[in-house]
């Protein structure tokens, strides 16, 4: 099974890193994974479907 990849830094998220999985807040059709480091640093991301930009 492949590891999830952080949408912000593009690094694999190991189970002990406690990444989070969330749907796009705008369209809800794309699922993002974010690592703890990028969440803590408030690194941005962009939905490839609707263009929503977060954090």
Secondary structure in CASP SS format (residue, H / E / C, confidence):
PFRMAT SS
TARGET T0000
AUTHOR 0000-0000-0000
METHOD secondary structure of the structure
MODEL  1
X C 1.00
X C 1.00
X C 1.00
X C 1.00
X E 1.00
X C 1.00
X C 1.00
X C 1.00
X C 1.00
X C 1.00
X C 1.00
X E 1.00
X C 1.00
X C 1.00
X H 1.00
X H 1.00
X H 1.00
X C 1.00
X C 1.00
X E 1.00
X E 1.00
X E 1.00
X E 1.00
X C 1.00
X C 1.00
X C 1.00
X C 1.00
X C 1.00
X C 1.00
X C 1.00
X E 1.00
X E 1.00
X E 1.00
X E 1.00
X C 1.00
X H 1.00
X H 1.00
X H 1.00
X H 1.00
X H 1.00
X H 1.00
X C 1.00
X C 1.00
X C 1.00
X E 1.00
X E 1.00
X C 1.00
X C 1.00
X C 1.00
X C 1.00
X C 1.00
X C 1.00
X E 1.00
X E 1.00
X C 1.00
END
